Amino acid sequence: MVLSFYGCVATVEEWTTVYGSMLLSFYGWKDTPMTDTIHLSHIDLLRLIPHRMKRVARTKGGEWHGPCPFCGGTDRFIVWPDHPSGRGRFTCRQCEVSGDAITYIRERDGIGFREACALLGVDTGTYTPVERQPYVPESCEPPCQTWQNRMHECIEASFARLYGKNDKPLAYLHKRGLNDTTISHFVLGYNDRDQWIPAVELGIDRESPIYLPRGIVIPVYISNLLWKVAIRRPTQPGDTYKYHTVASRNDDDGIPSNPLYNADSIQYGKPAILVEGYFDAMAIHQAARDHVSPVASGTSGGRMMRWIHQLARAKPLLLSYDRDEPGTKAMAYWRHAFPNCTTWRTPYADPAQLLKDGGDVRGWVQAGLRYALREPAQPSPVQTPPEPAPAQSADDQMPAQPVPVAPACQSAQPASGQTPDTKPLKTVAPWLANQKRVDDTLRRRRQQQEDEDVADIAARDAEID
């Protein structure tokens, strides 16, 4: 028997395998205590921690650092025993566990909420369990056909313009490590000036025109439909407004579905890696598309049922978001949605930076897959970045179409007299031992939460019977 959901076809066995492990944790009922009404000011959180802590600052009533009792980090565990909230707080910057004294006891002993309160001598008072409402998938459709047709014309013109007389936009992409095959595959283009298109030409019912800034045009095609158009604007150092999304509906300047970039590359039972930016996905596609399917969600995209279903088909699923606050929050969301996923960040800011600096993106992906599948390490050839394009005079003409190049998945050979840069491989290798401790801690926490959820459901079913 074959089922179809949002255009994705799968057998009953595939659907059961994909969703069996995530239904309870993502859409199931969960007993959530209202801990804000419980007083913990009399509990000294520092006395509960077995390791010696060192006071390093007066932040939030006093900040103490020391080794993490959960993941073994040497100086990533932070405690605020006199937190302004009236209760001691802790967090670990490595395994990302955080909370108050009750949370600490639950994580340490693997017990439930009431057991932890009893162990601390805390009166739980009365609280009401919060039951989630039945989940109803939201509407997730591409923009209207009029918008797609008009924007497709703009994309074709921008692609041709990228290979025109002005070679600076193409040189910018080459400098980022992208070759012409990758540029052509993702249909990148260049918008040479700010434009304002009448909204009626795009099928949008509003008076103000639609703005298209100057920059690199990045279309998002899924199932041969144009879902989104983003433009990478030229920015100055410190400018946070880098990407502009072309308006596609009446009420705002975004797309409600915020689709997964390169979602069509995901195959059932095959590896995939979820990254933050468009250029991150392009970098991995160019270097290791025969090993993994790279998809990008931004920091808050891809969270509708259609895209979650696509990601759930991958096995294993790796996460590699930027090392900043938005990236960390996005990682926390996807860890909750897919408990069996594996965190695998780069030694650089992101995969795009790793490619730009000449790092071995392919070797980094292979190491991540070996870790996720727990396979023994194999020797990986060192990949060197392509030689930068030579400077051309004004009389030289750029080719009208991309120049065919060798497949990006093949490792480039170093030029004569050059020594391959092995720094990225040396940086990746020490991660394996530390990453295993972090994943084991997170896996233990998720298993404890699943056991509690199952017990709660069984107890509730017994009351109904």
N, C-alpha and C positions, 0 to 999 in steps of 0.2 A: 504494500500500500504506500502511495506517495502523497505527501502533503505539500501544499504551497502556501507560503506566508510572505506577503509583501514582495511577490515575485521570486522568492527564494524557494527552490524545490528541494525536498529532502525526504528520505524514507522515514518510517516510524522509528526504526532503530537509531537513525541519526539524531532525530529530535530528542529521543529519550536520553541518548548519551550526552548530547549538548547541554540539555537543561536539567538533568537529574541532580547535579551537584550545586546548582545556583538558585533553585527555586526557594528553598527555605531561607537562605541568607539574604536574598535580594527582594523577594516579593512576599515572603511568609510573615506570619504574625510574630511579633516580638514583644516581650514584656519589658517595658522601659521604666525603671523607677524614677520618680521625681526626686533626685538626690539633692537638689538645691534647697529643699526644706529640712534637711538633716544637718544638725550642728556638729562640726568637726573641729572647732577652734581649740578644744582641750587636748587634741592629739598631736604629739610631737612627731612629725613625719621622719625627722632625722634619726630618731631612736629605732625606727623600724628597719632602717637600711643597715646591712651588716658591714658594708665597706666604710673606710674612713673618707669623709668628705672635707673639702677645703673651701673656706669662704673666700670668694674672689671679688665680690661687688656688693653694693648696697641696693641694687635694683630690686624693686617689689618687696621691700622689707628685708632683704638679704638674700644673695644668690650663692649657692654652694655647688661645686663641681666634684666629680669623682667617677670611678668605674661603674659601668652599668651592670646591675645584677641580672639582667635578662639576656643581653647579647654579648657581654664581655668587653664592650668598648672601654678604652682606658680613661678617656676624659670627655665623654659625650653626654654623661648623665648629669642633669641639672635639677636642683631642688630649691624651692622657695618655701621654707618652713613657716614664715610669717607673711604669707601672701595677703595682699589687700582684700581679697575676697573673703577672708576670715577662715580659710582652710588651707593647709599645706598643699602645694602643687609640685609635680615633678614632670619631667619630660626627658626623652633621649633623642638626640639629634641623629642617631644612627639607625636604630630599629623603630623609632617614631612612636613608641609607646608613651602615653602620657595620662595624667589624671590626678586624683587626690589619694588620700590614705586608703579609702575603700578599694579604689581601682588597683592600688599597689598590692594589697593583700590578695585580691582576686587573681591578679597576674602571677604573683609569687607562688600561691598555693593551689591555683587551678580550681577555685571554689566559686559558688554563686554569690549573688548580692547579699542575701539574708545571712548566709554563713559568715561572710566577711564582716558584716555589721555585728554579728554576735561575738565574733572573735575580738573585735575592737571594743566591745561593750557599748555600742551605739544603739540608741533607740530609733528604730526605723519609722515609728509613727504609723500613719496611714497614707497610702498612696494608691492611685488608680492605674492599673495596667492600661497601656495605650495600644489599641488594636488598629492595624492598618486597614484602610478601605480596600476593597477588591480593585486590582489594577486594570485599567482600561487603556490600551495603547492609544497614543495620540496620533493625530493625522500627520502623515509624513509624505508629502508629495513634492515633485519638482516645480519650479516656476511655470507660468503659462507658456503655451507654444509661441505666442507672439514675442515674449521676452527672449526665449531661447533662440528664435530665428534671427532677431536683430542683434543679439549679443554674439551669435556665431559669426555674423558678418564682421563684427569688430575684432573677433579673435583671429579670423583669417587675415584681415588687414594687418593686425599687429604682428602676426607670425612672419608675414612677408617683410614687414618693416624692420624686424630684428636682423634680417640678412641684407639690409639695404646699405646705403652709402655711409651712414653713421655706424661705425664699428664699436663704439664705446659700450652700448648695452650688451652686445655679444661678448666683448672682452670681460665685462663684469661677471657674466655667467661662467666663462672659462676660468676666471680667477678663482671662483668658488669651487672649482674642480669638476664642473659638469662638462661632459663632452657633447658633441652634436647629436649623437644618437639619443641621449637622454633628453636633450632639449626638444628634439622632434617628437619623441614618445609622449611627453607631457604637454606638447603643443604650446610651449612658452612663446610669448611675444613681447612687443614693446610699444607702448602708447607714448608718442613723442611730445604730446602737449595736453594740457588740461582741456577736457571736453564736457559739454553739457548737452545731453540728449533729451529731447522732449519726452515727457513721461508717456504720452499717448502712443509713441512709436514702440514702447516696450509693453504696452497693454496695462499700464498702471494708471489708475484713476486719481490723479492729483495734479495740481497746477504747477508746482515747482519742478524744474527739470532734474534729470538724473545725472549725477556728477561722476566723471571718470578722470582721476588724476593722472599725471604723467608718471610712468614707471613700468616695471616688468609685469606683464599680464599673465596670471596663473588661472586657467580655467579648471573647473572640477567636473569631469564627465563621469557618470555612473550609468551603466547599462545603456550606453549611447545617448543619454540625455544630459543636457547641461543643467547642473544643479546650482552652480555658484561660480562667480568670477571675482577673484581677489587680485589686487594690484599692489605690488611691492614698491612703495614710494621711495624716492631718493631722500635720505634723512641726514641730519647733522648729528654729531656725537651728543648723546643724552636725550635725543628725541625718541619718545616712546610710541608715537603714532606711526608705525611702519607699514601696516597693511590696511588697505581700504577695501571693503566689500561693496560691490555694486548693488544698489537697491533692486529688489525683485518683487516687492509687494507694496500694498498701499499704506500700511500703518507704521512701518519703520524702515530703517536702512539695512536690515539684516535678513537672513533666511531662517525661518523658524526651525527647520530640521537640522541646520548646521552640520552638513553631512561629513562622512568619513572620506578623506582624500585618498584616492587609489583603492577604494573599497572593492572594486571588481577583481583585484589580484588575490583576494583571500579564497582559499580552497579548503574543503572539508578535510580535517585530519592532517593538514599541512601546517608548518610553522608560520607564525606571523609576529610582527613586532609593531607595537603601537607607540608612535612618537608624537612630538608636539607640533613641529613646524613642517611646512611644505618642503623646504629644502632638505630637511632631515630625511623625509621619505624618499626624495630624489636621490640623495647620496647613497642610501642603503640599496635602493633599486639598482643603481648603476654598478655598485660593487658586488652585491650578493643576491641578485634577484633569483638565482637558481637555488638558493638556500632558504630564503624567507620572503614573505610578502609584507612589505612595509606600508603602513597606513598612518595617516596623521589626523588628529582630532582637535588641535588647538588645546587650550587649557580648560574649555568647558563644552566642547562639541562632541558629537557622536553619541549622545546619551539617550536617544530615542530608541524605541524597541526595534525598529528596522536595522539600525546600525549595531545594536547589542547582539542581535541574532547573527549578523555577519561575523562579528568578533568571536562569538561563541563557537563557531565552526572550526576555528584554528586550534591546533594542538602541536606544540606548546605555544602559549602566548607570552611574549616578552614585553616589558614596559621600559621605555627609556625617555623620560621627560627631563626638562631642564632643571638645573640645580638652583631654583629660586622658589619663592613662596607659592606663586600660582602653579608651578610644576609639581611641587610637593603635594598641594591640595588635590590636583588632578590624579596623582598617583594613588592617594588614599581612596579616592572614589572608585577607581578601577580595581584596586585590590579588594574592595568590598564586593564589587560586582562579580569579579572572577577570582575566587579564593585560591585557585591553583595556578595563577599567573606567576611569572618570575620577573623580578626587578633586575634590570641590566643596563645601568647607565655607563656613559663613556667616560674615559679619563679627561676628556675635554669638556667644553661647555655643552655641546650637543653633537650628534653625528655629522651635521653639516660642517661644523668647525673642524671636526676630525678629518674630514675629506679635504677641506680647504688647506689645512696645515700639512697635508701629505701623509696623514696617518693611514694605517692598514685597517680600513673599514671592514673589509672582508674577513680578516683575521679576528677582529673584534666580534663580528656576528657569529663566526664559527665557535669562538670561545663561549659566547652566550648560549648557543644551542647545546654545546657539550655539557655546560653546567645545568641547563634546564632538563636535559635528558639523562644527566648523570652518566655520561660516557667518558671513557679515558681520552686524554688529550692526544691529538695527532699533530705532527709537524705541519705548519702552515707556511706557504711561500709568502715572502715579504712583498707587499705591493707598494710601488713608488708612484708618486703623482705624475700625471702627464706633463710634458714640457709646456710652458706657457707659449701662447701663439706669438710669433715675432711681430714687432711693430711694422705697420704698413704705411706707405705714403698715401697722400690724398688721391693720387692717380690710380692706385690699386682699387679694384672693384671686389666687393664681397660676393660670394656665390649666392645665387637666387634661392637655392635650396640647400638643406644641410648636407655636408660632405660625409659620405659613408665612412664609418670607422669600425675597428674591430670591436666585438662584443665587450661591454664593460666588465662582464663577470670574469674575463680572463685576466690573470695577474700580469701587470706590465713588467717588462724586463728593464733593469737599470742600464743607463747609458754607459758607454765605455769610460772607465776611469772613475766612475761614481760609486760610492758606498751606500747601500740601502740604509735608510733610517729605521732602526729597530726600536726606537723609544716607545711607540705605542704598545708593542707587544710586551715590553718589560713592565709597562704600567698596568696592563690588563692582568698579567699573571698573578700578582698578589691578591687580587680580588677574590679568587675562588674560595680560599679558606674563610675569610671574613664574611663573604656573601652567604656562605652556607649557614653560619651561625645566625645571621639576621633572618634568613628564610625559615630556619627551623623554629625560631622564636615566633615569627608571625604565623607559621602553620600551626603551632601548638595553641596560640590564642584563638585562631579561627575554629579549630577542632573543639575547644572548650565551649565557644559560643554556640556551635552547632549542637553539641550535646545538651546544652541548657535549653535551646529552642525545642529540640525533640522531646525532652522531658516535660516542658511546659505544655506542648501540644497533647502529649499523652495524658497529662493530668486533666486538661480541659475536656478531652474526649471522655474520660472516665466520669467527670461530673455530669456531662450530658447524658451518658448512659444511665 
